[in-house]
Amino acid sequence: MNLKFSHKYFKLRNQTSAQLIRVDLVAYHSLHPDFIEYDTTYETGRYPLRHGNLLVLTFIGNNRIPFTTVRSSNPKNQWGQFYIKNVGVIFDIVIEEEKECKPDSSQTSILDSLHTDIHETSKMEGSLSLPFSVGKKPEE
């Protein structure tokens, strides 16, 4: 199975495959700006995250370096069920043809104001993080 990326992200550390170990449902506004920067930064820029409900997928790469990737929770992935069903599966990391992904000016201003708002608060509110029970049950 392939795990597709549109750019060479620093977080991948040149790994070529990774095992999905966790799926979390989160609201965009609950993500810390440092996490967004870590997750979206690639060699020549940053990928704009969509607002709303998101999936944070946690992987262990073939060099044993963990990383996350944020994906939209949408009908295409059955609102996250696709990933939940594939916890434990090893995915091949595929970097697709690089394309420029820039947010429009309204999204940029929203991201800038969100970054400022979150830094001014001492805690994150409204987290929808839900660790799913996705592992296989131990044999009894």
MODELLER restraints for C-alpha pairs under 7 A, 6 or more apart:
rsr = mdl.restraints
at = mdl.atoms
rsr.add(forms.Gaussian(group=physical.xy_distance, feature=features.Distance(at['CA:1:A'], at['CA:91:A']), mean=5.02, stdev=0.5))
rsr.add(forms.Gaussian(group=physical.xy_distance, feature=features.Distance(at['CA:1:A'], at['CA:92:A']), mean=6.12, stdev=0.5))
rsr.add(forms.Gaussian(group=physical.xy_distance, feature=features.Distance(at['CA:2:A'], at['CA:91:A']), mean=5.19, stdev=0.5))
rsr.add(forms.Gaussian(group=physical.xy_distance, feature=features.Distance(at['CA:2:A'], at['CA:92:A']), mean=4.75, stdev=0.5))
rsr.add(forms.Gaussian(group=physical.xy_distance, feature=features.Distance(at['CA:2:A'], at['CA:93:A']), mean=6.01, stdev=0.5))
rsr.add(forms.Gaussian(group=physical.xy_distance, feature=features.Distance(at['CA:2:A'], at['CA:94:A']), mean=6.36, stdev=0.5))
rsr.add(forms.Gaussian(group=physical.xy_distance, feature=features.Distance(at['CA:3:A'], at['CA:91:A']), mean=5.70, stdev=0.5))
rsr.add(forms.Gaussian(group=physical.xy_distance, feature=features.Distance(at['CA:3:A'], at['CA:92:A']), mean=5.85, stdev=0.5))
rsr.add(forms.Gaussian(group=physical.xy_distance, feature=features.Distance(at['CA:3:A'], at['CA:93:A']), mean=4.93, stdev=0.5))
rsr.add(forms.Gaussian(group=physical.xy_distance, feature=features.Distance(at['CA:3:A'], at['CA:94:A']), mean=5.92, stdev=0.5))
rsr.add(forms.Gaussian(group=physical.xy_distance, feature=features.Distance(at['CA:4:A'], at['CA:93:A']), mean=6.14, stdev=0.5))
rsr.add(forms.Gaussian(group=physical.xy_distance, feature=features.Distance(at['CA:4:A'], at['CA:94:A']), mean=4.81, stdev=0.5))
rsr.add(forms.Gaussian(group=physical.xy_distance, feature=features.Distance(at['CA:4:A'], at['CA:95:A']), mean=5.95, stdev=0.5))
rsr.add(forms.Gaussian(group=physical.xy_distance, feature=features.Distance(at['CA:4:A'], at['CA:96:A']), mean=6.61, stdev=0.5))
rsr.add(forms.Gaussian(group=physical.xy_distance, feature=features.Distance(at['CA:5:A'], at['CA:94:A']), mean=6.14, stdev=0.5))
rsr.add(forms.Gaussian(group=physical.xy_distance, feature=features.Distance(at['CA:5:A'], at['CA:95:A']), mean=4.89, stdev=0.5))
rsr.add(forms.Gaussian(group=physical.xy_distance, feature=features.Distance(at['CA:5:A'], at['CA:96:A']), mean=6.01, stdev=0.5))
rsr.add(forms.Gaussian(group=physical.xy_distance, feature=features.Distance(at['CA:6:A'], at['CA:95:A']), mean=5.74, stdev=0.5))
rsr.add(forms.Gaussian(group=physical.xy_distance, feature=features.Distance(at['CA:6:A'], at['CA:96:A']), mean=5.07, stdev=0.5))
rsr.add(forms.Gaussian(group=physical.xy_distance, feature=features.Distance(at['CA:6:A'], at['CA:97:A']), mean=6.44, stdev=0.5))
rsr.add(forms.Gaussian(group=physical.xy_distance, feature=features.Distance(at['CA:6:A'], at['CA:98:A']), mean=5.38, stdev=0.5))
rsr.add(forms.Gaussian(group=physical.xy_distance, feature=features.Distance(at['CA:6:A'], at['CA:99:A']), mean=6.74, stdev=0.5))
rsr.add(forms.Gaussian(group=physical.xy_distance, feature=features.Distance(at['CA:7:A'], at['CA:42:A']), mean=6.34, stdev=0.5))
rsr.add(forms.Gaussian(group=physical.xy_distance, feature=features.Distance(at['CA:7:A'], at['CA:95:A']), mean=6.00, stdev=0.5))
rsr.add(forms.Gaussian(group=physical.xy_distance, feature=features.Distance(at['CA:7:A'], at['CA:96:A']), mean=6.98, stdev=0.5))
rsr.add(forms.Gaussian(group=physical.xy_distance, feature=features.Distance(at['CA:7:A'], at['CA:98:A']), mean=5.41, stdev=0.5))
rsr.add(forms.Gaussian(group=physical.xy_distance, feature=features.Distance(at['CA:8:A'], at['CA:42:A']), mean=5.71, stdev=0.5))
rsr.add(forms.Gaussian(group=physical.xy_distance, feature=features.Distance(at['CA:8:A'], at['CA:43:A']), mean=6.50, stdev=0.5))
rsr.add(forms.Gaussian(group=physical.xy_distance, feature=features.Distance(at['CA:8:A'], at['CA:95:A']), mean=6.52, stdev=0.5))
rsr.add(forms.Gaussian(group=physical.xy_distance, feature=features.Distance(at['CA:9:A'], at['CA:41:A']), mean=6.08, stdev=0.5))
rsr.add(forms.Gaussian(group=physical.xy_distance, feature=features.Distance(at['CA:9:A'], at['CA:42:A']), mean=4.12, stdev=0.5))
rsr.add(forms.Gaussian(group=physical.xy_distance, feature=features.Distance(at['CA:9:A'], at['CA:43:A']), mean=6.59, stdev=0.5))
rsr.add(forms.Gaussian(group=physical.xy_distance, feature=features.Distance(at['CA:10:A'], at['CA:41:A']), mean=6.70, stdev=0.5))
rsr.add(forms.Gaussian(group=physical.xy_distance, feature=features.Distance(at['CA:10:A'], at['CA:42:A']), mean=5.63, stdev=0.5))
rsr.add(forms.Gaussian(group=physical.xy_distance, feature=features.Distance(at['CA:11:A'], at['CA:39:A']), mean=6.91, stdev=0.5))
rsr.add(forms.Gaussian(group=physical.xy_distance, feature=features.Distance(at['CA:11:A'], at['CA:67:A']), mean=6.07, stdev=0.5))
rsr.add(forms.Gaussian(group=physical.xy_distance, feature=features.Distance(at['CA:12:A'], at['CA:67:A']), mean=6.65, stdev=0.5))
rsr.add(forms.Gaussian(group=physical.xy_distance, feature=features.Distance(at['CA:15:A'], at['CA:61:A']), mean=6.02, stdev=0.5))
rsr.add(forms.Gaussian(group=physical.xy_distance, feature=features.Distance(at['CA:15:A'], at['CA:62:A']), mean=6.04, stdev=0.5))
rsr.add(forms.Gaussian(group=physical.xy_distance, feature=features.Distance(at['CA:15:A'], at['CA:63:A']), mean=6.41, stdev=0.5))
rsr.add(forms.Gaussian(group=physical.xy_distance, feature=features.Distance(at['CA:16:A'], at['CA:62:A']), mean=6.66, stdev=0.5))
rsr.add(forms.Gaussian(group=physical.xy_distance, feature=features.Distance(at['CA:16:A'], at['CA:92:A']), mean=6.07, stdev=0.5))
rsr.add(forms.Gaussian(group=physical.xy_distance, feature=features.Distance(at['CA:16:A'], at['CA:93:A']), mean=5.10, stdev=0.5))
rsr.add(forms.Gaussian(group=physical.xy_distance, feature=features.Distance(at['CA:17:A'], at['CA:61:A']), mean=5.76, stdev=0.5))
rsr.add(forms.Gaussian(group=physical.xy_distance, feature=features.Distance(at['CA:17:A'], at['CA:62:A']), mean=5.42, stdev=0.5))
rsr.add(forms.Gaussian(group=physical.xy_distance, feature=features.Distance(at['CA:17:A'], at['CA:90:A']), mean=6.64, stdev=0.5))
rsr.add(forms.Gaussian(group=physical.xy_distance, feature=features.Distance(at['CA:17:A'], at['CA:91:A']), mean=5.48, stdev=0.5))
rsr.add(forms.Gaussian(group=physical.xy_distance, feature=features.Distance(at['CA:17:A'], at['CA:92:A']), mean=4.28, stdev=0.5))
rsr.add(forms.Gaussian(group=physical.xy_distance, feature=features.Distance(at['CA:17:A'], at['CA:93:A']), mean=5.01, stdev=0.5))
rsr.add(forms.Gaussian(group=physical.xy_distance, feature=features.Distance(at['CA:18:A'], at['CA:59:A']), mean=5.80, stdev=0.5))
rsr.add(forms.Gaussian(group=physical.xy_distance, feature=features.Distance(at['CA:18:A'], at['CA:60:A']), mean=5.32, stdev=0.5))
rsr.add(forms.Gaussian(group=physical.xy_distance, feature=features.Distance(at['CA:18:A'], at['CA:61:A']), mean=3.93, stdev=0.5))
rsr.add(forms.Gaussian(group=physical.xy_distance, feature=features.Distance(at['CA:18:A'], at['CA:62:A']), mean=5.53, stdev=0.5))
rsr.add(forms.Gaussian(group=physical.xy_distance, feature=features.Distance(at['CA:18:A'], at['CA:90:A']), mean=5.32, stdev=0.5))
rsr.add(forms.Gaussian(group=physical.xy_distance, feature=features.Distance(at['CA:18:A'], at['CA:91:A']), mean=5.35, stdev=0.5))
rsr.add(forms.Gaussian(group=physical.xy_distance, feature=features.Distance(at['CA:18:A'], at['CA:92:A']), mean=6.60, stdev=0.5))
rsr.add(forms.Gaussian(group=physical.xy_distance, feature=features.Distance(at['CA:19:A'], at['CA:59:A']), mean=5.28, stdev=0.5))
rsr.add(forms.Gaussian(group=physical.xy_distance, feature=features.Distance(at['CA:19:A'], at['CA:60:A']), mean=5.27, stdev=0.5))
rsr.add(forms.Gaussian(group=physical.xy_distance, feature=features.Distance(at['CA:19:A'], at['CA:61:A']), mean=6.33, stdev=0.5))
rsr.add(forms.Gaussian(group=physical.xy_distance, feature=features.Distance(at['CA:19:A'], at['CA:88:A']), mean=5.87, stdev=0.5))
rsr.add(forms.Gaussian(group=physical.xy_distance, feature=features.Distance(at['CA:19:A'], at['CA:89:A']), mean=5.48, stdev=0.5))
rsr.add(forms.Gaussian(group=physical.xy_distance, feature=features.Distance(at['CA:19:A'], at['CA:90:A']), mean=4.12, stdev=0.5))
rsr.add(forms.Gaussian(group=physical.xy_distance, feature=features.Distance(at['CA:19:A'], at['CA:91:A']), mean=6.11, stdev=0.5))
rsr.add(forms.Gaussian(group=physical.xy_distance, feature=features.Distance(at['CA:20:A'], at['CA:58:A']), mean=5.99, stdev=0.5))
rsr.add(forms.Gaussian(group=physical.xy_distance, feature=features.Distance(at['CA:20:A'], at['CA:59:A']), mean=4.46, stdev=0.5))
rsr.add(forms.Gaussian(group=physical.xy_distance, feature=features.Distance(at['CA:20:A'], at['CA:60:A']), mean=6.72, stdev=0.5))
rsr.add(forms.Gaussian(group=physical.xy_distance, feature=features.Distance(at['CA:20:A'], at['CA:87:A']), mean=5.04, stdev=0.5))
rsr.add(forms.Gaussian(group=physical.xy_distance, feature=features.Distance(at['CA:20:A'], at['CA:88:A']), mean=5.39, stdev=0.5))
rsr.add(forms.Gaussian(group=physical.xy_distance, feature=features.Distance(at['CA:20:A'], at['CA:89:A']), mean=5.90, stdev=0.5))
rsr.add(forms.Gaussian(group=physical.xy_distance, feature=features.Distance(at['CA:20:A'], at['CA:90:A']), mean=6.51, stdev=0.5))
rsr.add(forms.Gaussian(group=physical.xy_distance, feature=features.Distance(at['CA:21:A'], at['CA:58:A']), mean=5.70, stdev=0.5))
rsr.add(forms.Gaussian(group=physical.xy_distance, feature=features.Distance(at['CA:21:A'], at['CA:59:A']), mean=5.44, stdev=0.5))
rsr.add(forms.Gaussian(group=physical.xy_distance, feature=features.Distance(at['CA:21:A'], at['CA:87:A']), mean=5.43, stdev=0.5))
rsr.add(forms.Gaussian(group=physical.xy_distance, feature=features.Distance(at['CA:21:A'], at['CA:88:A']), mean=5.74, stdev=0.5))
rsr.add(forms.Gaussian(group=physical.xy_distance, feature=features.Distance(at['CA:22:A'], at['CA:57:A']), mean=5.88, stdev=0.5))
rsr.add(forms.Gaussian(group=physical.xy_distance, feature=features.Distance(at['CA:22:A'], at['CA:58:A']), mean=5.05, stdev=0.5))
rsr.add(forms.Gaussian(group=physical.xy_distance, feature=features.Distance(at['CA:22:A'], at['CA:87:A']), mean=6.48, stdev=0.5))
rsr.add(forms.Gaussian(group=physical.xy_distance, feature=features.Distance(at['CA:23:A'], at['CA:55:A']), mean=6.58, stdev=0.5))
rsr.add(forms.Gaussian(group=physical.xy_distance, feature=features.Distance(at['CA:23:A'], at['CA:56:A']), mean=5.86, stdev=0.5))
rsr.add(forms.Gaussian(group=physical.xy_distance, feature=features.Distance(at['CA:23:A'], at['CA:57:A']), mean=4.81, stdev=0.5))
rsr.add(forms.Gaussian(group=physical.xy_distance, feature=features.Distance(at['CA:23:A'], at['CA:58:A']), mean=6.48, stdev=0.5))
rsr.add(forms.Gaussian(group=physical.xy_distance, feature=features.Distance(at['CA:23:A'], at['CA:83:A']), mean=6.97, stdev=0.5))
rsr.add(forms.Gaussian(group=physical.xy_distance, feature=features.Distance(at['CA:23:A'], at['CA:84:A']), mean=6.30, stdev=0.5))
rsr.add(forms.Gaussian(group=physical.xy_distance, feature=features.Distance(at['CA:23:A'], at['CA:131:A']), mean=6.59, stdev=0.5))
rsr.add(forms.Gaussian(group=physical.xy_distance, feature=features.Distance(at['CA:23:A'], at['CA:132:A']), mean=6.57, stdev=0.5))
rsr.add(forms.Gaussian(group=physical.xy_distance, feature=features.Distance(at['CA:24:A'], at['CA:55:A']), mean=5.52, stdev=0.5))
rsr.add(forms.Gaussian(group=physical.xy_distance, feature=features.Distance(at['CA:24:A'], at['CA:56:A']), mean=5.10, stdev=0.5))
rsr.add(forms.Gaussian(group=physical.xy_distance, feature=features.Distance(at['CA:24:A'], at['CA:57:A']), mean=6.57, stdev=0.5))
rsr.add(forms.Gaussian(group=physical.xy_distance, feature=features.Distance(at['CA:24:A'], at['CA:129:A']), mean=5.64, stdev=0.5))
rsr.add(forms.Gaussian(group=physical.xy_distance, feature=features.Distance(at['CA:24:A'], at['CA:130:A']), mean=5.37, stdev=0.5))
rsr.add(forms.Gaussian(group=physical.xy_distance, feature=features.Distance(at['CA:24:A'], at['CA:131:A']), mean=5.29, stdev=0.5))
rsr.add(forms.Gaussian(group=physical.xy_distance, feature=features.Distance(at['CA:24:A'], at['CA:132:A']), mean=6.82, stdev=0.5))
rsr.add(forms.Gaussian(group=physical.xy_distance, feature=features.Distance(at['CA:25:A'], at['CA:53:A']), mean=6.85, stdev=0.5))
rsr.add(forms.Gaussian(group=physical.xy_distance, feature=features.Distance(at['CA:25:A'], at['CA:54:A']), mean=5.79, stdev=0.5))
rsr.add(forms.Gaussian(group=physical.xy_distance, feature=features.Distance(at['CA:25:A'], at['CA:55:A']), mean=4.71, stdev=0.5))
rsr.add(forms.Gaussian(group=physical.xy_distance, feature=features.Distance(at['CA:25:A'], at['CA:56:A']), mean=6.42, stdev=0.5))
rsr.add(forms.Gaussian(group=physical.xy_distance, feature=features.Distance(at['CA:25:A'], at['CA:128:A']), mean=6.25, stdev=0.5))
rsr.add(forms.Gaussian(group=physical.xy_distance, feature=features.Distance(at['CA:25:A'], at['CA:129:A']), mean=5.17, stdev=0.5))
rsr.add(forms.Gaussian(group=physical.xy_distance, feature=features.Distance(at['CA:25:A'], at['CA:130:A']), mean=5.55, stdev=0.5))
rsr.add(forms.Gaussian(group=physical.xy_distance, feature=features.Distance(at['CA:26:A'], at['CA:53:A']), mean=5.80, stdev=0.5))
rsr.add(forms.Gaussian(group=physical.xy_distance, feature=features.Distance(at['CA:26:A'], at['CA:54:A']), mean=5.30, stdev=0.5))
rsr.add(forms.Gaussian(group=physical.xy_distance, feature=features.Distance(at['CA:26:A'], at['CA:55:A']), mean=6.15, stdev=0.5))
rsr.add(forms.Gaussian(group=physical.xy_distance, feature=features.Distance(at['CA:26:A'], at['CA:127:A']), mean=6.18, stdev=0.5))
rsr.add(forms.Gaussian(group=physical.xy_distance, feature=features.Distance(at['CA:26:A'], at['CA:128:A']), mean=4.66, stdev=0.5))
rsr.add(forms.Gaussian(group=physical.xy_distance, feature=features.Distance(at['CA:26:A'], at['CA:129:A']), mean=4.78, stdev=0.5))
rsr.add(forms.Gaussian(group=physical.xy_distance, feature=features.Distance(at['CA:27:A'], at['CA:52:A']), mean=5.64, stdev=0.5))
rsr.add(forms.Gaussian(group=physical.xy_distance, feature=features.Distance(at['CA:27:A'], at['CA:53:A']), mean=4.66, stdev=0.5))
rsr.add(forms.Gaussian(group=physical.xy_distance, feature=features.Distance(at['CA:27:A'], at['CA:54:A']), mean=5.96, stdev=0.5))
rsr.add(forms.Gaussian(group=physical.xy_distance, feature=features.Distance(at['CA:27:A'], at['CA:127:A']), mean=6.25, stdev=0.5))
rsr.add(forms.Gaussian(group=physical.xy_distance, feature=features.Distance(at['CA:27:A'], at['CA:128:A']), mean=5.81, stdev=0.5))
rsr.add(forms.Gaussian(group=physical.xy_distance, feature=features.Distance(at['CA:28:A'], at['CA:51:A']), mean=5.28, stdev=0.5))
rsr.add(forms.Gaussian(group=physical.xy_distance, feature=features.Distance(at['CA:28:A'], at['CA:52:A']), mean=5.43, stdev=0.5))
rsr.add(forms.Gaussian(group=physical.xy_distance, feature=features.Distance(at['CA:28:A'], at['CA:53:A']), mean=6.25, stdev=0.5))
rsr.add(forms.Gaussian(group=physical.xy_distance, feature=features.Distance(at['CA:28:A'], at['CA:54:A']), mean=6.48, stdev=0.5))
rsr.add(forms.Gaussian(group=physical.xy_distance, feature=features.Distance(at['CA:30:A'], at['CA:124:A']), mean=5.89, stdev=0.5))
rsr.add(forms.Gaussian(group=physical.xy_distance, feature=features.Distance(at['CA:30:A'], at['CA:125:A']), mean=6.30, stdev=0.5))
rsr.add(forms.Gaussian(group=physical.xy_distance, feature=features.Distance(at['CA:30:A'], at['CA:126:A']), mean=5.98, stdev=0.5))
rsr.add(forms.Gaussian(group=physical.xy_distance, feature=features.Distance(at['CA:30:A'], at['CA:127:A']), mean=4.97, stdev=0.5))
rsr.add(forms.Gaussian(group=physical.xy_distance, feature=features.Distance(at['CA:33:A'], at['CA:115:A']), mean=5.83, stdev=0.5))
rsr.add(forms.Gaussian(group=physical.xy_distance, feature=features.Distance(at['CA:39:A'], at['CA:68:A']), mean=6.76, stdev=0.5))
rsr.add(forms.Gaussian(group=physical.xy_distance, feature=features.Distance(at['CA:39:A'], at['CA:69:A']), mean=6.19, stdev=0.5))
rsr.add(forms.Gaussian(group=physical.xy_distance, feature=features.Distance(at['CA:40:A'], at['CA:46:A']), mean=5.12, stdev=0.5))
rsr.add(forms.Gaussian(group=physical.xy_distance, feature=features.Distance(at['CA:40:A'], at['CA:47:A']), mean=5.00, stdev=0.5))
rsr.add(forms.Gaussian(group=physical.xy_distance, feature=features.Distance(at['CA:41:A'], at['CA:47:A']), mean=6.57, stdev=0.5))
rsr.add(forms.Gaussian(group=physical.xy_distance, feature=features.Distance(at['CA:47:A'], at['CA:101:A']), mean=6.10, stdev=0.5))
rsr.add(forms.Gaussian(group=physical.xy_distance, feature=features.Distance(at['CA:48:A'], at['CA:102:A']), mean=6.66, stdev=0.5))
rsr.add(forms.Gaussian(group=physical.xy_distance, feature=features.Distance(at['CA:48:A'], at['CA:103:A']), mean=5.85, stdev=0.5))
rsr.add(forms.Gaussian(group=physical.xy_distance, feature=features.Distance(at['CA:53:A'], at['CA:72:A']), mean=6.71, stdev=0.5))
rsr.add(forms.Gaussian(group=physical.xy_distance, feature=features.Distance(at['CA:53:A'], at['CA:73:A']), mean=5.88, stdev=0.5))
rsr.add(forms.Gaussian(group=physical.xy_distance, feature=features.Distance(at['CA:54:A'], at['CA:70:A']), mean=6.59, stdev=0.5))
rsr.add(forms.Gaussian(group=physical.xy_distance, feature=features.Distance(at['CA:54:A'], at['CA:71:A']), mean=5.81, stdev=0.5))
rsr.add(forms.Gaussian(group=physical.xy_distance, feature=features.Distance(at['CA:54:A'], at['CA:72:A']), mean=4.64, stdev=0.5))
rsr.add(forms.Gaussian(group=physical.xy_distance, feature=features.Distance(at['CA:54:A'], at['CA:73:A']), mean=5.06, stdev=0.5))
rsr.add(forms.Gaussian(group=physical.xy_distance, feature=features.Distance(at['CA:55:A'], at['CA:70:A']), mean=5.55, stdev=0.5))
rsr.add(forms.Gaussian(group=physical.xy_distance, feature=features.Distance(at['CA:55:A'], at['CA:71:A']), mean=5.14, stdev=0.5))
rsr.add(forms.Gaussian(group=physical.xy_distance, feature=features.Distance(at['CA:55:A'], at['CA:72:A']), mean=5.94, stdev=0.5))
rsr.add(forms.Gaussian(group=physical.xy_distance, feature=features.Distance(at['CA:55:A'], at['CA:73:A']), mean=5.82, stdev=0.5))
rsr.add(forms.Gaussian(group=physical.xy_distance, feature=features.Distance(at['CA:55:A'], at['CA:80:A']), mean=6.87, stdev=0.5))
rsr.add(forms.Gaussian(group=physical.xy_distance, feature=features.Distance(at['CA:56:A'], at['CA:68:A']), mean=6.51, stdev=0.5))
rsr.add(forms.Gaussian(group=physical.xy_distance, feature=features.Distance(at['CA:56:A'], at['CA:69:A']), mean=5.86, stdev=0.5))
rsr.add(forms.Gaussian(group=physical.xy_distance, feature=features.Distance(at['CA:56:A'], at['CA:70:A']), mean=4.61, stdev=0.5))
rsr.add(forms.Gaussian(group=physical.xy_distance, feature=features.Distance(at['CA:56:A'], at['CA:71:A']), mean=6.56, stdev=0.5))
rsr.add(forms.Gaussian(group=physical.xy_distance, feature=features.Distance(at['CA:57:A'], at['CA:68:A']), mean=5.37, stdev=0.5))
rsr.add(forms.Gaussian(group=physical.xy_distance, feature=features.Distance(at['CA:57:A'], at['CA:69:A']), mean=5.30, stdev=0.5))
rsr.add(forms.Gaussian(group=physical.xy_distance, feature=features.Distance(at['CA:57:A'], at['CA:70:A']), mean=6.18, stdev=0.5))
rsr.add(forms.Gaussian(group=physical.xy_distance, feature=features.Distance(at['CA:58:A'], at['CA:67:A']), mean=5.94, stdev=0.5))
rsr.add(forms.Gaussian(group=physical.xy_distance, feature=features.Distance(at['CA:58:A'], at['CA:68:A']), mean=4.42, stdev=0.5))
rsr.add(forms.Gaussian(group=physical.xy_distance, feature=features.Distance(at['CA:58:A'], at['CA:69:A']), mean=6.73, stdev=0.5))
rsr.add(forms.Gaussian(group=physical.xy_distance, feature=features.Distance(at['CA:59:A'], at['CA:66:A']), mean=5.54, stdev=0.5))
rsr.add(forms.Gaussian(group=physical.xy_distance, feature=features.Distance(at['CA:59:A'], at['CA:67:A']), mean=5.43, stdev=0.5))
rsr.add(forms.Gaussian(group=physical.xy_distance, feature=features.Distance(at['CA:59:A'], at['CA:68:A']), mean=5.99, stdev=0.5))
rsr.add(forms.Gaussian(group=physical.xy_distance, feature=features.Distance(at['CA:60:A'], at['CA:66:A']), mean=4.27, stdev=0.5))
rsr.add(forms.Gaussian(group=physical.xy_distance, feature=features.Distance(at['CA:60:A'], at['CA:67:A']), mean=6.50, stdev=0.5))
rsr.add(forms.Gaussian(group=physical.xy_distance, feature=features.Distance(at['CA:73:A'], at['CA:79:A']), mean=4.73, stdev=0.5))
rsr.add(forms.Gaussian(group=physical.xy_distance, feature=features.Distance(at['CA:73:A'], at['CA:80:A']), mean=5.65, stdev=0.5))
rsr.add(forms.Gaussian(group=physical.xy_distance, feature=features.Distance(at['CA:84:A'], at['CA:134:A']), mean=6.11, stdev=0.5))
rsr.add(forms.Gaussian(group=physical.xy_distance, feature=features.Distance(at['CA:87:A'], at['CA:134:A']), mean=6.61, stdev=0.5))
rsr.add(forms.Gaussian(group=physical.xy_distance, feature=features.Distance(at['CA:87:A'], at['CA:135:A']), mean=6.95, stdev=0.5))
